[in-house]
Amino acid sequence: MNAVNRVRFKRKIEGVFAPTIVEAQAANVAVELLLQLRLQKITIEGDAQQIINLILNPETDQSDINIPLNDAVALLQYFSSWKAS
């Protein structure tokens, strides 16, 4: 039986931003945290389908949202396996 570990975190983001920007930043922080935890296989789950789609297809041009996601997408290469849903 496979054990599933869920990591939850809370971080305050200063300023006033569009919801998609906050979701993108949250995804970025989550990937950084998972990398620090030295996990090898991860699943990124979120309720913002636009953000999930950009993680899966980073070449899609959404300039205002891509900026916070660029780091997250680049860091995904360090995991042996990842998926987003």
Residue, then its C-alpha position, 0 to 999 in steps of 0.5 A: m500500500n502506498a502512503v500519501n503524504r500531504v503537505r500544507f503550508k501557510r504564507k502571507i503574501e503582501g500587497v494586492f494581487a489578482p487571484t491568479i497571481v496569488e495562485a501562481q505564487a502559491a504554486n511556486v512556494a509549494v514546489e520550492l518547499l517540496l524540493q527542500l523536503r527532498l521528495q522525489k515524486i510529487t503531485i501538484e493539486g490546485d483549484a485554479q485550472q488556469i495555473i495547472n494548465l500553465i504548469l503543464n504547458p509553460e510555453t503558453d503565453q500568459s505573461d502576468i501569470n508566467i512570471p511567478l510560475n517560471d521558477a516552479v516550472a524550472l524546479l520541476q526538473y529536479f523531481s524524478s516524477w511529477k504531475a499536476s491536476 
